[in-house]
Amino acid sequence: MTSTSRATSSGTPAETTPKADGGPLSRLPMPSLRAQKGIALANVIAQIGIMTTGVTVRVTASGLGCESWPRCNQDSFVPVPGAAPALHQAVEFGNRLLTFVLVAVAVALILALHRAGRRKQLLVLAWMMPLGIVAQAVIGGITVLAGLAWWTVALHLLPSMVLAWVAAILFVRIGEDDAAAPRRVIPTPLRWLTVLSAVLLACVLVSGTMVTGAGPHAGDARIGVADRLQLPIQWLVHFHAELMVGYVCLLIGLVAGLMALKTPGPAIRRGAILIGLIALQAVVGITQYQLGVPELLVVIHVTLAGTITAVTGALWAAGTIRDRIRS
């Protein structure tokens, strides 16, 4: 590659490095590649973290600690002593505040990528973050106003999983040379296996929300049994587990195929990590079911689900690669 097409250490192609043009972004410092990747990693962690705080809201019965939206209650945007138990207000309001952290990280990432003159694909993925966060906040408001109906809770979690998946893809893509041509390294048959595994993961996540909807953690002590998903939880748990078994079997087949073909790039390593995470998730899931779904294990289970989704995004990104940026 010639020097005119090589990316700089900031992640900006040398021939398109932005010049000071008097625009607002020109006043910002030029972010290095390390800074861009650091913000992108913070974005991934924050997307998984809000799932952790969200499920903490649920298992502590704090879902209606702030019983209105966008206000915490009818008279105030912040918790009011006596309006609800102090712990419930603190947990629910804290989860809401984390949304602003996510927005701040997403905006910082967009500004860094714009300032560094990165390619359009990265900017599109970056802009999906704040737009998704705003949509997620609206869904959260609907969830509260609907009294934590099980299906609204399910709809509240699933977009967070999508955002974690996209955030992981963005983190991987930032390290690639903008000027290099993309190369598909996973053959078409195995690519279809990757697609099928992603579809099955979506089914696993949806079935998981149904297990939660029929389970013992309603999100608030005032929610009655009639407001829960009226399906046998034992059946739902086994259905959820069978889908997970199918998912991990597809992944094992995918990794075996990649190894047999000696596929270049990080796909094999990410697939192996993903299989290990799923094995750990299975242990947590079985244990929590046998112990009567204790709160801490539920939090760990959802956090692992977000992590698995993010790593799946990274595996997906490994199917098409570009040359890495050289400092």
C-alpha positions in Angstrom: 0.0 0.0 0.0 1.4 3.4 -0.9 1.8 6.2 1.7 -1.1 8.1 0.1 -3.5 5.3 0.9 -2.2 4.3 4.3 -4.2 5.3 7.4 -2.5 7.4 10.1 -2.2 6.3 13.7 -5.3 8.5 14.4 -7.4 6.2 12.2 -7.7 8.9 9.5 -6.7 8.0 5.9 -3.6 10.2 5.1 -5.1 11.7 2.0 -8.3 12.7 3.7 -6.9 14.0 7.0 -9.2 17.0 8.0 -7.6 20.4 7.8 -8.5 23.3 10.0 -11.3 25.0 8.1 -12.8 27.1 10.9 -15.6 24.7 11.5 -16.7 23.8 15.0 -15.1 20.4 14.9 -11.7 21.8 13.9 -11.4 23.2 17.4 -11.4 19.8 18.9 -8.1 17.9 19.4 -7.5 15.2 16.8 -8.3 11.9 18.5 -5.8 9.1 18.3 -6.8 5.6 17.2 -6.3 4.6 20.9 -8.7 7.3 22.0 -11.3 6.3 19.4 -11.1 2.6 20.4 -11.2 3.6 24.1 -14.5 5.5 23.6 -15.9 2.7 21.5 -15.0 0.1 24.2 -16.6 2.4 26.8 -19.7 2.4 24.6 -19.9 -1.4 24.6 -19.4 -1.6 28.4 -22.1 1.1 28.9 -24.6 -0.8 26.7 -24.1 -4.0 28.7 -24.0 -2.0 32.0 -27.4 -0.5 31.5 -28.8 -4.1 31.1 -27.2 -4.9 34.5 -28.8 -1.9 36.2 -32.1 -2.5 34.4 -32.3 -6.1 35.7 -31.3 -4.9 39.1 -34.3 -2.6 39.0 -36.5 -5.6 38.3 -35.2 -8.1 40.9 -35.3 -5.4 43.7 -38.9 -4.7 42.8 -38.0 -1.1 42.0 -39.6 -0.9 38.7 -42.2 1.6 39.9 -39.9 3.4 42.3 -40.4 6.3 39.8 -44.1 5.7 38.9 -44.3 8.2 36.1 -42.3 9.3 33.0 -40.4 11.4 32.1 -40.9 12.7 35.6 -40.0 10.4 38.5 -43.5 11.1 39.9 -46.3 13.5 39.1 -44.7 16.5 40.8 -40.9 16.1 40.3 -38.3 14.9 37.9 -36.2 13.6 40.9 -37.2 11.3 43.7 -39.4 12.8 46.5 -39.1 11.4 50.1 -42.1 9.3 50.9 -43.4 9.0 47.4 -42.1 5.4 47.3 -39.6 3.3 49.3 -36.2 5.2 49.3 -34.3 2.1 47.9 -36.7 1.6 45.1 -36.6 5.3 44.1 -32.8 5.3 44.2 -32.4 2.1 42.1 -34.9 3.2 39.4 -33.7 6.8 39.3 -30.1 5.6 39.1 -31.0 3.4 36.1 -32.6 6.5 34.4 -29.5 8.6 35.1 -27.3 6.0 33.4 -29.1 6.8 30.2 -27.4 10.2 30.2 -24.0 8.5 30.5 -24.8 6.4 27.5 -25.8 9.5 25.5 -22.6 11.3 26.6 -20.4 8.4 25.5 -22.3 8.0 22.2 -21.9 11.7 21.4 -18.2 11.7 22.3 -17.7 8.7 19.9 -19.6 10.5 17.1 -17.5 13.7 17.6 -14.2 11.7 17.7 -15.0 9.8 14.4 -16.2 13.0 12.7 -13.1 14.9 13.8 -10.8 12.1 12.6 -12.5 11.9 9.2 -13.4 8.3 9.5 -15.4 6.4 6.8 -19.2 6.7 6.4 -19.8 3.1 7.6 -18.4 4.0 11.1 -20.4 7.2 11.3 -23.6 5.4 10.4 -23.0 2.8 13.2 -22.0 5.6 15.6 -25.2 7.5 14.9 -27.3 4.4 15.6 -26.2 4.6 19.3 -27.9 7.9 20.4 -30.9 7.3 18.2 -31.3 3.8 19.7 -30.8 5.2 23.3 -33.5 7.8 22.8 -35.9 5.1 21.4 -35.0 2.9 24.3 -35.8 5.7 26.8 -39.2 6.1 25.2 -39.9 2.4 25.4 -38.8 2.5 29.1 -41.3 5.3 29.7 -44.1 3.2 28.1 -43.0 0.3 30.3 -43.5 2.4 33.4 -46.8 3.9 32.2 -48.1 0.4 31.3 -47.5 -0.8 34.9 -44.6 -3.1 33.9 -46.7 -5.3 31.7 -44.5 -8.3 30.9 -44.4 -7.7 27.2 -43.4 -4.1 27.6 -40.5 -5.2 29.8 -39.5 -7.7 27.1 -39.6 -4.9 24.5 -37.5 -2.8 26.8 -34.6 -5.3 27.0 -34.3 -6.5 23.4 -33.3 -3.1 21.9 -30.5 -3.0 24.4 -29.2 -6.3 23.1 -29.3 -4.9 19.5 -27.4 -1.8 20.6 -24.7 -4.0 22.3 -24.4 -6.0 19.1 -24.0 -2.9 17.0 -21.6 -1.3 19.5 -19.3 -4.4 19.3 -19.3 -4.3 15.5 -18.3 -0.6 15.7 -15.5 -1.3 18.2 -14.1 -3.9 15.8 -14.4 -1.7 12.7 -12.7 1.3 14.2 -9.4 -0.5 14.1 -9.6 -1.1 10.4 -7.9 1.0 7.7 -10.5 3.2 6.0 -8.5 3.2 2.7 -8.2 -0.7 2.5 -10.7 -2.7 0.5 -12.9 -5.1 2.6 -12.2 -8.8 2.1 -14.7 -11.6 2.9 -12.9 -14.3 4.7 -15.7 -16.7 5.7 -17.0 -18.8 2.8 -20.6 -18.5 1.8 -21.9 -21.8 3.3 -20.3 -20.9 6.7 -21.6 -17.3 6.3 -25.1 -18.7 6.1 -24.3 -20.7 9.3 -23.3 -17.4 10.9 -26.6 -15.8 9.9 -28.6 -18.8 11.2 -26.7 -18.7 14.5 -27.6 -15.0 14.8 -31.2 -15.7 14.1 -31.2 -18.5 16.8 -29.6 -16.1 19.3 -32.5 -13.7 18.7 -34.9 -16.6 19.5 -32.9 -17.4 22.6 -33.2 -13.8 23.8 -36.9 -13.5 23.0 -37.6 -16.8 24.8 -35.5 -15.6 27.8 -37.8 -12.5 28.1 -40.8 -14.8 28.2 -39.2 -16.9 31.0 -38.8 -13.6 32.9 -42.4 -12.6 32.1 -43.7 -15.8 33.7 -41.1 -15.9 36.5 -41.2 -14.7 40.1 -39.6 -11.3 39.6 -42.4 -9.0 38.5 -40.5 -5.8 39.0 -42.8 -4.4 41.6 -44.6 -6.1 44.6 -47.9 -4.5 43.5 -48.0 -6.5 40.3 -50.4 -9.4 40.5 -50.2 -12.9 39.1 -52.8 -12.0 36.5 -50.5 -9.4 35.0 -47.8 -12.0 34.3 -47.3 -14.2 31.2 -49.8 -17.0 31.6 -47.7 -19.9 30.4 -46.0 -22.7 32.5 -42.6 -21.5 33.4 -41.2 -25.0 33.4 -42.1 -25.4 29.7 -40.7 -22.0 28.9 -37.4 -22.7 30.7 -36.9 -26.0 28.7 -37.8 -24.3 25.4 -35.3 -21.5 26.2 -32.7 -24.1 27.1 -33.2 -26.1 23.9 -32.8 -23.0 21.8 -29.6 -22.3 23.6 -28.3 -25.8 22.9 -29.2 -25.4 19.2 -27.3 -22.1 19.2 -24.1 -23.4 20.7 -24.2 -26.5 18.4 -24.3 -24.1 15.4 -21.4 -22.2 16.8 -19.4 -25.4 17.4 -20.0 -26.3 13.8 -19.0 -22.9 12.6 -15.8 -22.8 14.5 -14.9 -26.3 13.4 -15.5 -25.3 9.8 -13.4 -22.2 10.2 -10.6 -24.2 11.7 -10.8 -26.8 8.9 -10.5 -24.1 6.3 -7.8 -22.2 8.2 -9.8 -19.0 8.0 -7.6 -16.0 8.5 -8.4 -13.2 11.0 -9.9 -13.4 14.5 -13.1 -15.3 13.7 -11.9 -18.6 15.2 -10.7 -17.0 18.4 -13.9 -15.0 18.9 -16.0 -18.1 18.2 -14.1 -20.1 20.8 -14.6 -17.3 23.4 -18.3 -17.2 22.6 -18.7 -20.9 23.1 -16.9 -20.6 26.5 -19.2 -17.7 27.5 -22.3 -19.8 26.6 -21.0 -22.7 28.6 -20.7 -20.4 31.6 -24.2 -19.0 30.9 -25.6 -22.5 30.9 -24.1 -23.2 34.3 -25.6 -19.9 35.7 -29.0 -20.6 34.1 -29.2 -24.1 35.5 -28.1 -23.1 38.9 -30.5 -20.2 39.2 -33.4 -22.4 38.2 -32.5 -25.1 40.7 -32.1 -22.5 43.5 -35.4 -20.8 42.8 -34.2 -17.9 40.7 -32.1 -15.9 43.3 -31.7 -12.2 42.5 -27.9 -12.1 42.2 -27.9 -14.9 39.6 -30.6 -13.2 37.6 -28.4 -10.1 37.4 -25.4 -12.2 36.3 -27.5 -14.1 33.8 -28.7 -11.0 32.0 -25.2 -9.4 32.1 -23.8 -12.5 30.5 -26.6 -12.4 27.9 -25.5 -8.9 27.0 -21.9 -9.9 26.8 -22.7 -12.9 24.6 -24.7 -10.7 22.3 -21.8 -8.2 22.0 -19.2 -11.0 21.3 -21.6 -12.4 18.7 -21.5 -8.9 17.0 -17.7 -9.1 17.1 -17.8 -12.6 15.5 -20.2 -11.3 12.8 -17.7 -8.4 12.1 -14.9 -10.9 11.6 -16.6 -12.3 8.5 -15.5 -9.3 6.4 -12.2 -7.7 7.3 -9.9 -4.8 6.2 -6.2 -4.3 6.8 -5.6 -3.1 10.4 -4.4 0.5 11.0 -0.7 0.6 11.6 0.7 3.2 14.0 
